[in-house]
Amino acid sequence: MRLAHLRRTLFGDALNTALSLLVLAAAALALPPLLDWAVLKARYAPDVAACEALNHVGACWGVVAEKARFILLGRYPADEAWRPLLAAGLIIGSWLAAAYGGLRGRALPLALLLPPLFALPLLAGGFAGLGSVPTELWGGLPLTLLLTGAGMAGALPIGIAVAYGRRSSLPLLRGVLTAYVELARGIPLVAALFIASFLLPLFFPQGVAVDMLWRVLIAIVLFAAAYLSEIIRGGLQAFPAGQVDAASALGFSPWQAQRWIVLPQVLRNVAPSLANSAIALFKDTSLVTIVSLYELTGALGLALSGDAQWRPFYLEAWLFIAAIYWLGCALLARISRRFGQA
């Protein structure tokens, strides 16, 4: 049955057959040399001399073994490495549970919301005997996951509120929220990060200082919320008005109708678009390097820039980073499908 379906899909007509044969020919040409470079002739031990002897005819995965701690954890103190590992494990575990577990209803969003809230104090320390670690030493994978998880957790409720506000009958409220959305969508995230880093502190009272990480997180939340609000507003506009009328006839108040009938269906319908925004945010966290927060890609740059011996093997290190991003994006896409089924 499956073979018949595969045959119809790949060789069902002349065009499909030609495209399938073209892809198979390209794979036959590209895969053998790639396999030879990446696996058969590769070096896996962190031996720089053996890697140099390869002269790039084989991959040097030893650079990943040598720099893994710095790439994954950044400049976080080595004697406290269990804390960022646990923080990253909490967030990854919540993503896995949301993607493949049997979570339903409220448990699904709570599983995504709570781990970043636990990760923040765990990384910061300063309580229960944990040493305080300044945020400028946070980095690597935990920072990437934290910015993504906390960014989406903060942006979604704001986006919902803005979407409803733009449908309000109050002209002033609609105008202010429209201006906010258009301004946020009209500038790149890089500009928003620069504003949060250098301009935002000017609006704080004298003597009040907000940590760079929090300023960046505020910028990410407000930037992402503008995009999410338009996704949700589109879902609200497409929602059948008849269901709201039916809810009113059954005795639901307007707020009850929105809470129990409209919003759950809207969020389920726009789940693929929300996933696109989450995936984009996951990748865009690499931009925080420009304000001296060294997430996954920034930590890789620090790890290799100061080591002349391992610097020539940057390609293998970047492929390792690319694999992490691909796995993260695949998990987020899977989570969106679960939301669509919830």
MIMI-266816 format. One line per 4 residues: number of its first residue (from 0); their letters; for each residue x, y, z of C-alpha. Coordinates in steps of 0.25 Angstrom, whole numbers, plus 5000, padded with zeros to 4 digits. Layout:
NUM	a	X Y Z; ... .
***
This chain:
0	mrla	5000 5000 5000; 5011 5010 5004; 5020 5006 4992; 5008 5008 4983 .
4	hlrr	5006 5022 4989; 5021 5025 4987; 5021 5020 4973; 5008 5029 4970 .
8	tlfg	5015 5041 4977; 5029 5040 4970; 5026 5034 4957; 5011 5036 4955 .
12	daln	5013 5044 4942; 5024 5049 4932; 5027 5062 4940; 5028 5055 4954 .
16	tals	5036 5044 4948; 5046 5054 4942; 5047 5062 4955; 5049 5049 4963 .
20	llvl	5060 5044 4954; 5067 5058 4954; 5067 5058 4969; 5072 5044 4970 .
24	aaaa	5083 5047 4960; 5087 5059 4968; 5087 5051 4981; 5096 5040 4974 .
28	lalp	5106 5051 4970; 5106 5059 4983; 5105 5049 4994; 5117 5040 4992 .
32	plld	5127 5051 4993; 5119 5057 5004; 5119 5044 5012; 5134 5042 5009 .
36	wavl	5137 5056 5014; 5128 5056 5026; 5129 5042 5031; 5139 5033 5024 .
40	kary	5152 5042 5025; 5147 5050 5037; 5155 5052 5050; 5147 5052 5062 .
44	apdv	5157 5053 5073; 5161 5067 5078; 5175 5066 5072; 5179 5078 5064 .
48	aace	5191 5072 5058; 5183 5060 5052; 5173 5070 5047; 5183 5079 5040 .
52	alnh	5189 5066 5033; 5176 5064 5027; 5178 5077 5019; 5162 5078 5018 .
56	vgac	5160 5065 5010; 5152 5060 5022; 5144 5067 5033; 5150 5071 5046 .
60	wgvv	5139 5068 5056; 5150 5069 5067; 5148 5084 5067; 5134 5082 5073 .
64	aeka	5139 5072 5083; 5150 5083 5087; 5141 5095 5087; 5127 5088 5091 .
68	rfil	5127 5094 5105; 5130 5108 5101; 5120 5107 5089; 5109 5102 5097 .
72	lgry	5110 5109 5110; 5118 5122 5106; 5126 5129 5117; 5118 5123 5128 .
76	pade	5127 5119 5140; 5132 5105 5138; 5130 5100 5152; 5115 5104 5151 .
80	awrp	5113 5098 5137; 5102 5089 5143; 5093 5101 5144; 5092 5105 5129 .
84	llaa	5092 5090 5126; 5080 5088 5135; 5073 5101 5129; 5075 5097 5115 .
88	glii	5070 5083 5119; 5057 5089 5125; 5054 5097 5112; 5058 5085 5103 .
92	gswl	5050 5075 5111; 5038 5084 5111; 5039 5085 5096; 5040 5070 5094 .
96	aaay	5028 5068 5104; 5020 5078 5096; 5024 5072 5083; 5023 5057 5086 .
100	gglr	5016 5056 5099; 5001 5054 5102; 4999 5068 5107; 4985 5074 5105 .
104	gral	4978 5087 5108; 4984 5096 5118; 4996 5087 5120; 5002 5089 5107 .
108	plal	5004 5104 5108; 5008 5103 5122; 5019 5093 5119; 5025 5104 5109 .
112	llpp	5023 5115 5119; 5028 5110 5132; 5042 5105 5128; 5048 5119 5124 .
116	lfal	5043 5125 5137; 5050 5114 5145; 5063 5116 5136; 5064 5130 5139 .
120	plla	5067 5129 5154; 5075 5117 5152; 5084 5124 5143; 5085 5137 5151 .
124	ggfa	5087 5130 5165; 5088 5138 5177; 5079 5129 5186; 5079 5116 5193 .
128	glgs	5094 5115 5193; 5096 5118 5178; 5106 5128 5174; 5102 5140 5166 .
132	vpte	5106 5140 5151; 5104 5153 5144; 5096 5152 5131; 5108 5157 5122 .
136	lwgg	5114 5143 5125; 5102 5136 5121; 5103 5130 5107; 5102 5118 5097 .
140	lplt	5090 5109 5095; 5083 5113 5109; 5083 5128 5105; 5077 5124 5091 .
144	lllt	5066 5116 5097; 5063 5126 5108; 5062 5137 5098; 5053 5129 5089 .
148	gagm	5044 5123 5100; 5043 5135 5109; 5041 5144 5096; 5029 5136 5091 .
152	agal	5023 5134 5105; 5023 5149 5107; 5020 5153 5093; 5007 5144 5091 .
156	pigi	4998 5150 5102; 5003 5164 5097; 5000 5160 5083; 4986 5155 5087 .
160	avay	4983 5168 5095; 4988 5177 5083; 4979 5169 5073; 4967 5171 5081 .
164	grrs	4970 5185 5083; 4971 5188 5069; 4957 5183 5067; 4952 5192 5078 .
168	slpl	4942 5203 5075; 4951 5214 5082; 4958 5222 5071; 4969 5226 5080 .
172	lrgv	4973 5212 5085; 4972 5207 5071; 4981 5218 5066; 4992 5216 5077 .
176	ltay	4992 5201 5075; 4993 5203 5060; 5004 5212 5061; 5012 5202 5070 .
180	vela	5010 5191 5061; 5014 5198 5048; 5026 5204 5055; 5030 5190 5060 .
184	rgip	5028 5184 5047; 5035 5196 5040; 5049 5194 5046; 5058 5182 5046 .
188	lvaa	5061 5174 5059; 5075 5180 5059; 5070 5194 5060; 5061 5190 5072 .
192	lfia	5072 5183 5079; 5081 5196 5077; 5069 5204 5083; 5068 5195 5095 .
196	sfll	5083 5196 5097; 5086 5210 5096; 5073 5219 5095; 5064 5212 5105 .
200	plff	5073 5215 5117; 5071 5230 5115; 5056 5228 5119; 5059 5222 5132 .
204	pqgv	5059 5230 5145; 5073 5235 5150; 5080 5224 5157; 5072 5213 5151 .
208	avdm	5079 5203 5143; 5073 5191 5135; 5082 5180 5131; 5085 5178 5117 .
212	lwrv	5079 5165 5116; 5065 5170 5121; 5066 5182 5111; 5068 5172 5100 .
216	liai	5057 5163 5104; 5047 5175 5105; 5051 5178 5091; 5049 5164 5086 .
220	vlfa	5036 5163 5093; 5030 5176 5087; 5036 5173 5073; 5030 5159 5073 .
224	aayl	5017 5163 5079; 5014 5173 5067; 5015 5161 5057; 5007 5152 5066 .
228	seii	4996 5162 5067; 4994 5163 5052; 4994 5148 5051; 4983 5147 5062 .
232	rggl	4975 5159 5057; 4975 5151 5043; 4969 5139 5050; 4959 5147 5058 .
236	qafp	4954 5154 5045; 4953 5140 5038; 4945 5135 5050; 4930 5132 5047 .
240	agqv	4921 5143 5053; 4910 5132 5054; 4917 5125 5065; 4918 5138 5074 .
244	daas	4903 5140 5072; 4900 5125 5076; 4908 5127 5088; 4901 5140 5092 .
248	algf	4888 5132 5090; 4892 5121 5099; 4895 5132 5110; 4910 5134 5109 .
252	spwq	4915 5148 5112; 4924 5155 5101; 4936 5152 5109; 4932 5137 5112 .
256	aqrw	4929 5135 5097; 4943 5140 5094; 4950 5132 5105; 4943 5119 5102 .
260	ivlp	4939 5119 5088; 4946 5129 5079; 4960 5130 5084; 4963 5115 5085 .
264	qvlr	4959 5113 5071; 4966 5125 5066; 4979 5120 5072; 4977 5106 5067 .
268	nvap	4975 5111 5053; 4987 5121 5053; 4996 5111 5060; 5005 5109 5047 .
272	slan	5007 5124 5046; 5010 5125 5060; 5020 5114 5058; 5027 5122 5047 .
276	saia	5028 5134 5056; 5034 5125 5067; 5044 5119 5057; 5048 5132 5052 .
280	lfkd	5050 5137 5066; 5059 5125 5070; 5068 5128 5058; 5068 5143 5060 .
284	tslv	5073 5142 5074; 5087 5141 5067; 5086 5156 5065; 5088 5159 5080 .
288	tivs	5102 5157 5078; 5103 5171 5073; 5100 5176 5087; 5110 5167 5093 .
292	lyel	5101 5156 5097; 5108 5143 5092; 5097 5133 5089; 5100 5120 5081 .
296	tgal	5106 5127 5069; 5113 5138 5077; 5119 5127 5086; 5124 5120 5074 .
300	glal	5131 5133 5069; 5137 5135 5083; 5142 5121 5083; 5149 5121 5070 .
304	sgda	5154 5135 5069; 5164 5134 5080; 5170 5121 5076; 5178 5121 5063 .
308	qwrp	5180 5106 5063; 5165 5102 5063; 5161 5114 5055; 5163 5108 5041 .
312	fyle	5152 5097 5044; 5141 5107 5046; 5133 5100 5035; 5131 5088 5044 .
316	awlf	5127 5096 5056; 5117 5104 5048; 5111 5091 5042; 5109 5087 5057 .
320	iaai	5102 5100 5060; 5093 5098 5048; 5089 5084 5052; 5085 5090 5066 .
324	ywlg	5077 5100 5059; 5070 5090 5050; 5066 5081 5061; 5061 5093 5069 .
328	call	5053 5098 5057; 5047 5084 5055; 5043 5083 5069; 5036 5096 5068 .
332	aris	5029 5092 5055; 5024 5079 5062; 5019 5087 5074; 5011 5096 5065 .
336	rrfg	5004 5083 5059; 5001 5079 5073; 4994 5092 5076; 4986 5090 5063 .
340	qa	4981 5077 5068; 4979 5081 5083 .
***
